[in-house]
Amino acid sequence: MSKNLSCYMIDFLILNNSIEFYEKQGFKRIESPWLVTKSISNITKPSDRLDYIVNYNSKEKVLVGSGEQSFLYLFLKNHIPNGRYQTITPCYRLEPFDITHTKYFMKNELIDTEDVTYDNLLKIVDTAYKFMKTYINDCEIIKTDEGFDINYKDIELGSYGIRSCSYIKWIYATGVAEPRFSNTIKKIKNGLS
């Protein structure tokens, strides 16, 4: 395999480590759908972005842009009660392709629908920060218009905030996104950042 292609490899060990870490913090792991309705996708998808459309059982569905959409679908269908959850899904996004952006990647998404407060958001950001600091010592928490990001220099490692729709209010949080996270680690080790 060429050196360039190896930088796009998903580190499934990091994903697994994140599951174990967040379970200890009270986030129950669940499996969630990778296809949702357009109406669910539109809740979190920026209006200028396109969906990956799939015809499924004679119905038009879209591939999730984030596990956050998967959670919303499960809540809408009353498949899960309010709580603190984590799920790993692929994320399909029509974005420019570079070392930290791909058209699909894997992400451990966290959601909390029990304690949707600013104080709890801060705790969840701090929890994700602690996980990321075990790998990247120089990451930092940045305040944004929507909430918070965890960055390493100019690379966003995760985003965090509070959202609501007609049927639920929630805290969304990136547990870890791959291969962006491991690519950042590689860049640091190779002195490229």
C-alpha positions as CSV (number, residue, x, y, z in Angstrom):
1,M,0.0,0.0,0.0
2,S,1.3,3.4,-0.9
3,K,2.2,5.8,1.9
4,N,-0.5,8.3,0.7
5,L,-3.3,5.7,0.9
6,S,-2.3,4.6,4.4
7,C,-3.2,8.0,5.8
8,Y,-6.8,7.3,5.0
9,M,-7.0,4.1,7.1
10,I,-9.6,3.9,9.8
11,D,-8.0,3.0,13.2
12,F,-10.7,0.7,14.6
13,L,-8.7,0.3,17.8
14,I,-9.2,4.0,18.6
15,L,-12.9,3.5,17.9
16,N,-13.0,0.5,20.2
17,N,-11.0,2.4,22.9
18,S,-13.5,5.3,22.7
19,I,-16.5,2.9,23.2
20,E,-14.9,1.5,26.4
21,F,-14.0,5.0,27.6
22,Y,-17.4,6.5,27.1
23,E,-19.2,3.4,28.6
24,K,-17.3,4.2,31.8
25,Q,-18.7,7.7,31.6
26,G,-22.3,6.5,31.4
27,F,-22.9,6.4,27.6
28,K,-24.7,3.2,26.7
29,R,-23.6,1.7,23.4
30,I,-26.4,1.0,20.9
31,E,-26.5,-0.1,17.3
32,S,-28.4,2.4,15.1
33,P,-29.6,2.7,11.5
34,W,-27.3,3.9,8.8
35,L,-30.3,4.9,6.6
36,V,-32.9,7.6,7.7
37,T,-35.6,9.6,6.0
38,K,-34.8,12.9,4.4
39,S,-36.9,14.7,7.0
40,I,-34.6,13.3,9.7
41,S,-31.4,14.2,7.8
42,N,-32.7,17.7,7.2
43,I,-32.8,18.3,11.0
44,T,-29.0,18.4,11.3
45,K,-27.8,18.7,7.7
46,P,-26.8,22.2,6.5
47,S,-29.3,23.3,3.9
48,D,-26.6,23.8,1.2
49,R,-25.5,20.1,1.5
50,L,-26.8,17.2,-0.5
51,D,-27.9,13.8,0.7
52,Y,-26.6,10.4,-0.5
53,I,-30.0,8.9,-1.6
54,V,-30.7,5.2,-1.5
55,N,-33.8,3.4,-2.7
56,Y,-34.7,1.0,0.1
57,N,-37.8,-1.3,0.1
58,S,-39.4,1.0,-2.5
59,K,-38.8,4.0,-0.3
60,E,-36.3,6.8,-0.6
61,K,-33.9,6.9,2.3
62,V,-30.6,8.7,2.8
63,L,-27.3,7.6,4.2
64,V,-26.6,9.2,7.6
65,G,-24.3,12.2,7.7
66,S,-23.8,11.5,11.4
67,G,-24.9,9.1,14.1
68,E,-26.8,12.0,15.5
69,Q,-29.4,11.5,12.7
70,S,-29.6,7.8,13.6
71,F,-30.4,8.7,17.2
72,L,-33.1,11.1,16.1
73,Y,-34.7,8.4,14.0
74,L,-34.7,6.0,16.9
75,F,-36.2,8.6,19.2
76,L,-38.9,9.5,16.7
77,K,-39.9,5.9,16.3
78,N,-39.9,5.4,20.1
79,H,-37.2,2.7,19.8
80,I,-35.2,4.1,22.7
81,P,-36.1,6.1,25.8
82,N,-34.3,9.3,26.8
83,G,-30.8,8.6,28.0
84,R,-27.1,8.9,27.3
85,Y,-26.0,6.9,24.3
86,Q,-23.1,6.3,22.0
87,T,-23.1,4.7,18.5
88,I,-20.6,4.1,15.8
89,T,-21.8,4.8,12.3
90,P,-20.3,5.7,9.0
91,C,-20.9,9.3,8.1
92,Y,-21.5,10.2,4.5
93,R,-20.9,13.7,3.4
94,L,-20.4,15.5,0.1
95,E,-17.3,17.5,1.1
96,P,-14.0,18.4,-0.5
97,F,-11.5,15.5,-0.2
98,D,-8.2,16.1,1.7
99,I,-6.2,14.6,4.5
100,T,-8.8,15.5,7.1
101,H,-12.0,15.4,5.0
102,T,-13.4,12.4,3.2
103,K,-16.8,11.6,1.6
104,Y,-17.3,9.0,4.3
105,F,-15.7,8.2,7.6
106,M,-16.5,6.4,10.9
107,K,-17.5,8.3,14.0
108,N,-18.5,7.5,17.6
109,E,-21.4,9.9,18.2
110,L,-22.6,10.7,21.7
111,I,-26.0,12.0,22.6
112,D,-27.7,13.0,25.9
113,T,-31.4,13.6,26.1
114,E,-31.7,13.3,29.9
115,D,-29.8,16.3,31.1
116,V,-29.9,18.9,28.3
117,T,-28.3,21.8,30.1
118,Y,-25.3,24.0,29.4
119,D,-23.6,22.7,32.5
120,N,-23.9,19.1,31.3
121,L,-22.7,20.2,27.8
122,L,-19.6,21.5,29.5
123,K,-19.1,18.2,31.3
124,I,-19.5,16.2,28.1
125,V,-17.0,18.5,26.2
126,D,-14.5,17.9,29.1
127,T,-15.1,14.2,28.9
128,A,-14.3,14.1,25.2
129,Y,-11.4,16.4,25.7
130,K,-9.9,13.9,28.3
131,F,-10.3,11.1,25.8
132,M,-8.6,13.0,23.0
133,K,-5.8,14.2,25.3
134,T,-4.8,10.6,25.9
135,Y,-3.6,10.6,22.3
136,I,-3.0,14.3,21.4
137,N,-1.6,16.4,24.2
138,D,-1.9,19.7,22.5
139,C,-5.6,19.7,21.6
140,E,-7.8,22.5,22.9
141,I,-11.4,23.4,23.5
142,I,-12.7,26.3,21.3
143,K,-15.9,28.2,21.8
144,T,-18.0,28.5,18.6
145,D,-21.3,30.0,17.6
146,E,-23.0,26.6,17.9
147,G,-21.3,25.4,21.1
148,F,-17.7,24.1,21.2
149,D,-15.1,22.3,19.1
150,I,-12.1,20.4,20.2
151,N,-9.2,21.3,17.8
152,Y,-5.6,20.4,17.3
153,K,-4.3,23.6,15.7
154,D,-6.5,24.2,12.7
155,I,-7.9,20.6,12.6
156,E,-11.4,20.2,14.2
157,L,-11.4,16.9,16.1
158,G,-15.0,17.1,17.3
159,S,-18.0,19.4,17.7
160,Y,-20.4,19.8,20.6
161,G,-23.6,21.6,21.3
162,I,-27.3,21.6,22.1
163,R,-30.1,21.2,19.5
164,S,-33.8,20.6,19.4
165,C,-36.5,19.7,17.0
166,S,-40.3,19.3,17.3
167,Y,-40.1,16.1,19.3
168,I,-36.8,16.2,21.3
169,K,-34.0,18.4,22.7
170,W,-30.5,16.9,23.0
171,I,-26.7,17.4,23.5
172,Y,-24.7,16.1,20.5
173,A,-21.0,15.3,20.9
174,T,-18.2,13.7,18.8
175,G,-16.7,10.8,20.7
176,V,-14.0,10.4,18.0
177,A,-14.0,10.5,14.2
178,E,-11.8,8.2,12.1
179,P,-9.6,8.5,10.2
180,R,-9.3,12.2,10.9
181,F,-8.2,11.6,14.5
182,S,-5.5,9.0,13.7
183,N,-4.4,11.1,10.7
184,T,-3.8,14.0,13.1
185,I,-1.8,11.7,15.4
186,K,0.3,10.6,12.3
187,K,0.9,14.2,11.3
188,I,2.1,15.1,14.8
189,K,4.4,12.0,15.0
190,N,5.9,12.8,11.6
191,G,6.4,16.5,12.4
192,L,4.0,17.6,9.7
193,S,1.9,19.9,11.8
